[in-house]
Amino acid sequence: MGDNAVPIKGNVLGSLLPARYILAVLGSIGMAIIYGLKVNLSVAMVAMLNHSALAHNAPMSHEASHQTAAEPVCQGGNSTEAVEDGPFAWSEPLQGAILSCYFWGYFVSQIPGARIAESVSAKWVMFFSVFINVLCTLLTPISANLHYGAVIAMRIGEGIGGGVTFPSMHVMLASWAPPNERSVMSAIVYAGTALGTVISMLMAGVLAGTLGWESVFYVMGGLSCLWLLLWVWLIQDTPNKQALMSQEERTFITSSLGSEGGHSGPKPAIPWKKVFTSAPFYGILIAHVCNNWGWYMLLIELPFYMKQVLQFNIKENAVVTAIPFLTMWFFSMALSKTLDALRARGKINTTIARKTATLIASVIPMCCLLALCYIGCQRGVAVALMTIGITSIGGMFCGFLSNHIDIAPNYAGTLMAITNTAATLPGITVPIFVGQITHGNQTIGAWRIIFFVTIALYIIEILGYSFLGSGEEQPWNKGDKQNNSAVENGEAEATPLNTKESKTYTPQDE
């Protein structure tokens, strides 16, 4: 790719929204689509399943029968709505397999997708991600009526597309986000996952309860097509390739990054040995894997907990499940802005900012899950605890999820792909684990076991990231050999958050 900047034509929104925040907003909507199309099956499946047949056929083990007698059985609310029975008698283990197979595709696509995003085009990798998710979503109702194997194939396809989203957006943020705005822009982009979850759960609940489960996939898949057109028109890989922006903004971004704003020319080879002997890298890896267990447990399995234990019907389920993800979105925006403001004033450094956000995203949900184990059938208290816990998980967006760009901006996409690949294992394991634990034993006691396992992993995350995490750029970011001429030739190298900021930023820039 050449390193000549394209001529400026001006921002399509004038001074209303800078081009870098158009990228952040559309990136956020793209992440919302990916997560919305991921979780809609968790909600729709409640309406797809024949619960009466499953209850009649489910074996009750001797241990489960004793546990059921000892545990309280929650009563539903005042709703007189009949039990929602769908056409499919998929057992709990099969349900777990259908939900987890998304992550089979997610697992294999991340590292190849990251390398393509870094070396070819992150813009088109992200486009492919959303396109394949839309296509597979639209085909899901037909697949379900054919055979559950066809549904598994569609979910694997969605996972292949979903797996490249975080690496590709990391690459774009490394080229577009000025250091003192990196937490905010990262939070805007990645908090789209929470917003997409909210919208998807609410829409899926309403659509499944009124128009039937098939409408969940047709309506949501169809609406997502508009994003594809806007992404192609408004987004470019780097500021130097973007004509739809002001010259002032282009200069501001490229000068703040200490580069010409584009990943032109060859990048240093990845120093794999140094990466895999780096303590900060392992801090991110531990936090990512352990936090994702809690994230996926709540993201995928929460509707089933609401249905099986707290006895919410499909419409109530959608509302009480979605509300915490909406509050998470607001919280992540506020926290990221607060931490960026404190860093800009020199009150904290990047390491403290990342550790603070990550601890919030682990300590608070851990305490909420512990309390949830002992409140029995107090539905209002359970909803409040889950709302607080899920809200606080929003700290991960400006915590460890932004940390890859700090320690090695040249390899941010690849590092994200590595840690997110490992963090995919909980996504595969959680639905199967929950399905096995609750098979024929859909009680508070069974879910208590699930929550205790999650609490143990949160403790590992807290200890691992507290001791190993760092916001400092690592020496191996420049590759095995330092090549100062690379900068002179226009090679893009993003600046870590806590260096050079005082030279390139003033309070007016915030």
C-alpha positions in Angstrom: 0.0 0.0 0.0 1.3 3.4 -0.8 1.8 6.1 1.8 0.4 9.0 -0.1 -2.6 10.7 1.6 -5.8 11.1 -0.4 -7.1 14.6 -1.0 -9.5 16.0 1.6 -13.1 16.4 0.6 -14.5 17.3 4.1 -16.5 15.6 6.8 -20.0 14.5 5.7 -21.4 15.7 9.0 -19.4 19.0 9.0 -18.3 19.9 12.5 -21.1 17.9 14.2 -19.0 14.7 14.6 -15.3 14.2 13.8 -14.4 11.4 11.4 -12.7 9.4 14.2 -15.9 9.4 16.2 -17.9 8.4 13.1 -15.6 5.4 13.0 -16.2 4.8 16.8 -20.0 5.0 16.4 -20.2 2.8 13.4 -17.7 0.4 15.0 -19.9 0.3 18.1 -23.0 -0.4 15.9 -21.1 -3.1 14.2 -20.2 -4.7 17.5 -23.8 -4.3 18.6 -24.9 -6.2 15.5 -22.5 -9.0 16.0 -23.4 -9.4 19.7 -27.1 -8.9 19.0 -27.1 -11.7 16.4 -25.1 -13.9 18.8 -27.4 -13.7 21.8 -30.8 -13.6 20.0 -30.8 -17.4 19.8 -30.5 -17.5 23.6 -33.7 -15.6 23.9 -35.5 -17.1 20.9 -34.6 -20.6 22.1 -36.9 -20.1 25.1 -39.8 -19.8 22.6 -38.4 -22.5 20.2 -38.3 -25.3 22.8 -41.2 -27.6 23.7 -40.8 -27.2 27.5 -43.7 -29.6 28.3 -42.1 -32.4 26.3 -38.7 -31.7 27.8 -40.1 -31.7 31.4 -41.9 -35.0 30.7 -38.9 -36.7 29.2 -36.2 -35.4 31.5 -34.7 -38.0 33.8 -34.5 -37.1 37.5 -31.4 -38.5 39.2 -31.5 -39.8 42.8 -29.1 -36.9 43.8 -31.2 -34.3 42.0 -34.4 -35.5 43.6 -33.0 -35.1 47.1 -31.5 -31.7 46.1 -34.8 -30.6 44.6 -36.6 -31.5 47.8 -34.1 -29.5 49.9 -34.1 -26.4 47.6 -37.0 -23.9 47.4 -39.0 -23.9 44.2 -39.6 -20.4 43.0 -43.0 -19.3 41.9 -43.6 -17.1 38.9 -45.1 -13.6 39.1 -48.8 -12.8 38.7 -48.7 -13.4 35.0 -51.3 -15.9 33.8 -49.5 -16.5 30.5 -49.4 -20.1 29.5 -46.1 -22.0 29.2 -44.5 -21.1 25.9 -44.1 -24.3 23.9 -42.3 -24.4 20.6 -41.7 -27.1 18.1 -38.2 -28.4 19.2 -37.6 -31.0 21.9 -33.9 -30.3 22.2 -32.4 -31.7 25.4 -30.3 -29.5 27.7 -27.0 -30.9 26.5 -28.0 -30.4 22.9 -29.1 -26.8 23.7 -25.6 -26.3 25.2 -24.0 -27.7 22.1 -26.0 -25.4 19.8 -25.2 -22.4 21.8 -21.5 -23.2 22.2 -20.8 -24.2 18.6 -20.7 -20.4 17.8 -17.4 -20.4 19.5 -16.0 -23.2 17.4 -15.9 -20.8 14.5 -15.0 -17.9 16.7 -12.0 -19.9 18.0 -10.4 -20.6 14.6 -10.9 -17.3 12.8 -9.3 -14.8 15.2 -5.5 -15.1 14.5 -5.8 -15.4 10.7 -8.3 -12.5 10.8 -6.0 -10.3 12.8 -3.0 -10.9 10.5 -5.2 -10.0 7.5 -6.5 -6.9 9.2 -2.9 -5.8 10.1 -1.4 -6.5 6.6 -4.3 -6.0 4.2 -7.4 -4.1 5.5 -9.1 -4.0 8.9 -12.1 -2.2 7.3 -12.9 -5.1 5.0 -12.3 -7.8 7.6 -14.9 -6.0 9.8 -17.3 -5.8 6.8 -16.9 -9.6 6.2 -17.6 -10.2 9.8 -21.0 -8.5 9.8 -22.0 -9.8 6.4 -21.6 -13.4 7.3 -23.5 -13.0 10.5 -26.4 -11.3 8.7 -26.5 -14.1 6.1 -26.4 -16.9 8.6 -29.0 -15.2 10.8 -31.4 -14.9 7.9 -30.9 -18.6 7.2 -31.4 -19.8 10.8 -35.2 -20.4 10.7 -34.9 -22.6 7.5 -32.0 -24.4 9.1 -33.9 -25.1 12.3 -36.8 -26.7 10.5 -34.4 -28.9 8.5 -32.3 -30.3 11.3 -30.4 -29.1 14.4 -27.2 -29.9 12.5 -28.0 -27.1 10.1 -28.5 -24.7 13.0 -25.1 -25.7 14.3 -23.6 -25.0 10.8 -25.1 -21.5 10.8 -23.8 -20.8 14.3 -20.3 -21.9 13.3 -20.5 -19.5 10.4 -21.6 -16.7 12.6 -18.7 -17.5 14.9 -16.2 -17.4 12.1 -17.4 -13.8 11.3 -17.7 -12.8 15.0 -14.1 -14.0 15.8 -12.5 -11.3 13.7 -14.3 -8.3 15.1 -12.2 -7.5 18.1 -8.8 -7.9 16.3 -10.0 -5.8 13.3 -11.3 -3.0 15.5 -8.1 -3.0 17.6 -6.1 -2.5 14.4 -8.4 0.4 13.4 -8.2 2.0 16.9 -4.4 1.8 16.8 -4.5 4.0 13.6 -7.3 6.3 14.5 -7.4 6.9 18.3 -5.3 9.7 19.7 -3.6 8.5 23.0 -5.7 10.7 25.3 -8.9 9.6 23.7 -8.1 5.9 23.4 -10.0 4.8 26.5 -13.1 6.7 25.4 -13.0 5.5 21.8 -12.3 1.9 22.9 -15.2 2.1 25.3 -17.6 3.5 22.6 -16.7 0.7 20.2 -16.7 -2.2 22.6 -19.6 -1.1 24.7 -21.6 -1.7 21.5 -21.5 -5.3 22.6 -23.6 -4.4 25.7 -25.9 -2.1 23.6 -26.4 -4.8 21.0 -27.2 -7.3 23.8 -29.9 -5.0 25.2 -31.6 -4.3 21.9 -31.4 -7.9 20.8 -32.8 -9.3 24.1 -35.7 -6.8 24.1 -36.5 -7.2 20.4 -36.1 -11.0 20.5 -38.4 -11.2 23.5 -41.1 -9.0 22.0 -40.8 -10.6 18.5 -40.9 -14.2 19.8 -43.8 -13.4 22.1 -45.9 -11.7 19.4 -44.8 -12.7 15.8 -43.2 -16.1 16.5 -39.6 -17.2 17.0 -38.8 -17.1 13.2 -39.4 -13.3 13.2 -36.5 -12.8 15.6 -34.0 -13.9 12.9 -35.7 -12.3 9.9 -36.3 -8.9 11.4 -33.0 -8.5 13.1 -31.0 -9.9 10.2 -32.8 -7.6 7.7 -32.3 -4.4 9.7 -28.6 -5.1 10.0 -28.0 -4.8 6.3 -28.1 -1.0 6.4 -24.9 -0.9 8.4 -23.0 -2.7 5.6 -23.7 0.2 3.2 -22.7 2.9 5.7 -19.5 1.1 6.6 -18.3 0.9 3.0 -19.2 4.5 2.3 -17.9 6.3 5.5 -15.0 4.2 6.8 -11.3 3.9 5.7 -8.4 2.0 7.3 -6.3 5.0 8.3 -6.7 8.8 8.4 -4.5 9.2 5.3 -6.9 7.1 3.3 -10.0 9.0 4.5 -11.2 11.8 2.3 -14.3 12.5 4.3 -12.6 14.4 7.1 -11.1 17.8 7.8 -7.4 18.5 7.3 -7.2 19.7 10.9 -8.5 16.4 12.2 -6.1 14.4 10.0 -3.1 16.4 11.2 -4.3 16.2 14.8 -4.5 12.4 14.7 -1.3 11.7 12.8 0.8 14.1 14.9 -0.6 12.8 18.2 0.3 9.2 17.1 3.8 10.3 16.1 3.2 9.0 12.6 1.7 9.7 9.2 -1.5 8.0 10.2 -1.3 4.8 8.2 0.3 1.4 8.5 2.2 1.8 5.3 5.3 -0.2 4.5 6.4 -3.4 6.1 5.8 -3.9 9.9 8.4 -5.5 12.2 8.1 -9.2 12.4 6.3 -10.4 15.5 8.8 -11.3 18.2 6.9 -14.4 19.3 9.4 -15.5 22.0 9.3 -12.1 23.7 5.5 -12.0 23.5 5.2 -15.3 25.2 7.7 -14.4 27.9 6.1 -11.1 28.7 4.4 -10.7 32.1 2.0 -7.9 31.0 0.8 -10.1 28.1 0.1 -12.9 30.5 -1.7 -10.5 32.8 -4.1 -9.6 29.9 -4.4 -13.2 29.0 -5.5 -14.3 32.5 -7.9 -11.4 32.9 -9.4 -12.0 29.4 -10.0 -15.8 29.9 -11.4 -15.6 33.5 -13.5 -12.5 32.9 -15.0 -14.0 29.7 -16.2 -17.0 31.7 -18.4 -14.6 33.8 -19.3 -12.6 30.7 -20.5 -15.5 28.7 -22.2 -17.2 31.6 -24.3 -14.1 32.1 -24.6 -13.2 28.4 -25.7 -16.7 27.2 -27.2 -18.4 30.2 -29.0 -15.6 32.0 -32.2 -16.1 30.1 -32.3 -19.7 31.2 -31.6 -18.9 34.8 -34.5 -16.4 34.7 -36.8 -19.1 33.1 -35.7 -22.2 35.0 -35.2 -20.8 38.5 -37.0 -17.4 38.8 -39.9 -18.5 36.6 -40.0 -15.4 34.4 -42.0 -15.8 31.2 -40.6 -14.9 27.8 -41.6 -11.2 27.8 -40.6 -10.6 31.4 -37.4 -12.5 30.8 -36.4 -10.3 27.9 -36.9 -7.1 29.9 -35.1 -8.2 33.2 -32.3 -9.7 31.2 -31.7 -6.7 29.0 -31.8 -3.9 31.6 -28.4 -4.7 33.1 -26.7 -4.5 29.7 -28.2 -1.1 29.2 -26.8 0.2 32.5 -23.5 -1.5 31.6 -23.4 0.7 28.5 -23.9 3.9 30.4 -21.5 2.9 33.1 -18.7 2.0 30.7 -19.0 5.4 29.0 -18.8 7.2 32.3 -15.9 5.2 33.7 -13.8 5.5 30.5 -14.3 9.3 30.4 -13.4 9.6 34.1 -10.2 7.5 33.8 -9.1 9.5 30.6 -9.7 12.8 32.4 -7.7 11.7 35.4 -4.8 10.5 33.2 -4.9 13.8 31.2 -4.5 15.7 34.5 -1.6 13.5 35.6 -3.5 12.1 38.6 -3.1 8.4 37.5 -1.0 6.6 34.9 -2.2 4.1 32.3 -1.4 1.1 34.5 -3.5 2.3 37.3 -6.3 3.2 35.0 -6.4 -0.3 33.4 -6.1 -2.1 36.8 -8.8 0.0 38.3 -11.3 -0.7 35.5 -10.4 -4.4 35.5 -10.8 -4.8 39.2 -14.2 -3.1 39.0 -15.2 -5.6 36.3 -14.3 -8.6 38.5 -14.6 -7.8 42.2 -18.2 -6.4 42.0 -19.7 -9.2 39.9 -17.9 -11.7 42.1 -19.6 -10.3 45.2 -23.0 -10.1 43.4 -22.8 -13.8 42.4 -21.8 -14.8 45.9 -24.9 -13.0 47.3 -27.0 -14.6 44.6 -26.2 -18.0 45.9 -28.0 -17.4 49.2 -31.0 -15.2 48.5 -33.3 -18.1 47.4 -36.4 -17.0 45.4 -36.3 -13.2 46.1 -36.8 -12.2 42.5 -36.5 -8.5 43.1 -33.2 -8.9 45.0 -31.9 -11.3 42.3 -32.6 -8.9 39.5 -31.0 -6.0 41.5 -27.8 -8.1 42.1 -27.5 -9.2 38.5 -28.1 -5.6 37.3 -25.2 -4.3 39.6 -22.9 -7.2 38.6 -23.4 -7.0 34.9 -23.2 -3.2 35.0 -19.8 -3.3 36.6 -18.5 -5.8 34.0 -18.5 -2.7 31.7 -15.2 -1.8 33.3 -13.5 -4.4 31.0 -13.9 -2.2 27.9 -11.5 0.4 29.2 -9.6 -2.1 31.3 -7.8 -5.2 30.0 -9.6 -5.1 26.6 -7.8 -1.8 25.8 -4.5 -2.9 27.3 -3.2 -4.6 24.1 -2.9 -1.3 22.4 -0.9 0.1 25.4 1.8 -2.5 25.6 2.3 -3.1 21.8 0.3 -0.9 19.4 2.1 -2.4 16.4 0.7 -5.9 17.2 -2.6 -4.9 18.9 -4.7 -6.9 16.5 -2.6 -10.0 16.8 -2.3 -9.8 20.6 -6.1 -9.3 20.9 -6.6 -12.3 18.6 -4.3 -14.5 20.8 -6.0 -13.6 24.1 -9.5 -13.6 22.6 -8.8 -17.0 21.1 -7.9 -18.4 24.5 -10.9 -16.5 26.0 -13.2 -18.2 23.5 -12.7 -21.5 25.5 -15.2 -20.3 28.2 -17.7 -19.5 25.4 -17.5 -23.1 24.3 -17.4 -24.6 27.8 -20.0 -22.5 29.6 -23.1 -23.6 27.7 -22.0 -27.3 27.8 -21.1 -27.0 31.5 -24.4 -25.3 32.4 -26.4 -27.8 30.3 -24.8 -30.8 32.1 -25.2 -29.3 35.6 -28.9 -28.4 35.0 -29.9 -31.5 33.0 -32.8 -32.9 34.9 -31.9 -30.6 37.8 -33.1 -27.1 37.1 -32.8 -25.9 40.7 -31.2 -23.1 42.7 -28.7 -25.7 44.0 -27.5 -26.5 40.5 -27.1 -22.9 39.6 -25.2 -22.3 42.9 -22.5 -24.7 41.7 -22.3 -22.7 38.4 -22.0 -19.4 40.3 -19.2 -20.8 42.7 -17.1 -21.9 39.7 -17.5 -18.4 38.2 -16.4 -16.8 41.5 -13.3 -18.9 41.7 -12.3 -17.7 38.2 -12.9 -14.1 39.2 -10.4 -14.6 42.1 -7.8 -15.9 39.7 -8.4 -12.9 37.4 -8.0 -10.4 40.3 -4.7 -11.9 41.5 -3.2 -12.4 38.0 -3.9 -9.0 36.6 -3.1 -7.1 39.8 0.4 -8.6 39.8 1.2 -8.9 36.1 -0.8 -6.1 34.4 0.9 -3.0 33.0 0.0 0.0 30.8 3.6 0.6 29.6 4.8 0.1 26.1 6.9 -3.1 25.9 10.4 -3.0 24.3 9.5 -5.7 21.9 6.8 -3.6 20.3 9.4 -2.5 17.7 10.1 -6.1 16.8 13.3 -8.1 17.3 15.3 -5.3 15.8 14.8 -1.6 16.4 14.6 0.2 13.0 14.6 3.9 13.5 14.4 4.6 9.7 10.9 3.0 9.7 9.5 6.1 11.4 11.4 8.4 9.0 9.9 6.4 6.1 6.4 7.0 7.4 5.7 3.7 9.2 2.8 4.1 11.6 3.6 3.3 15.2 0.9 4.2 17.7 2.1 5.8 21.0 1.3 4.2 24.3 -1.2 6.0 26.5 1.3 7.1 29.1 4.1 8.4 26.9 4.4 11.5 24.9 1.0 12.7 25.9 2.3 15.9 27.5 4.1 16.8 24.3 1.2 16.4 21.9 -1.9 17.3 24.0 -3.3 20.2 25.8 -6.4 20.4 28.1 -8.2 21.9 25.2 -7.8 18.7 23.2 -10.0 16.8 25.6 
